[in-house]
Amino acid sequence: MAGVTKSKIQESIEELGQRLQAETNPHLKERLQVLYLLKLPDAMSISAIAKVMGKHRGTLQRWLCRYEITGLSGLLTVKRSPGRPRTIPAWAVRRLQQRLKQPGGFKSYGEIQQWLLNSLDVKAEYRTVHELVRYRLKAKLKAARPVHAKQNIAARKGFEQTSATT
């Protein structure tokens, strides 16, 4: 048949069928389907398989080239980008957690930002510090709520005594 790849697929049709049924990742399933379709006795051409799969034939050729070099395990490994490194490194986060557990704590996120810069030489934006402390570390600042200057302290003490549940 014209256009059939010269790739020799070592796995049997049964083994590819079982792997295809067991695979849950849709991207890897597509790759296994290509191998399965090429292993069938009446194999289609790469261009026909690409049209059926909705992929470019160059993509399928690249997958087959990787399969020939690294085998099935190499074809089924998907490289992931590590992503951008965090602004505040892990060691600084651990030190910050220890500092947040101490009595007294911080009064504001700006104070945390200054502490990071002065103590650990880590420069971070206010928003980054806020998201780290509030949402990732789930910590709350230990600042007392302001008390109004005209508040009657004796009335407040009486309220605390009567409202306390024991």
Secondary structure, 3 states (H helix, E strand, C coil): CCCCCCCCCCCCHHHHHHHHHHCCCHHHHHHHHHHHHHHCCCCCCHHHHHHHHCCCHHHHHHHHHHHHHHHHHHHCCCCCCCCCCCCCCHHHHHHHHHHHHCCCCCCCHHHHHHHHHHHHCCCCCHHHHHHHHHHHCCCCCCCCCCCCCCCCHHHHHHHHHHHCCC
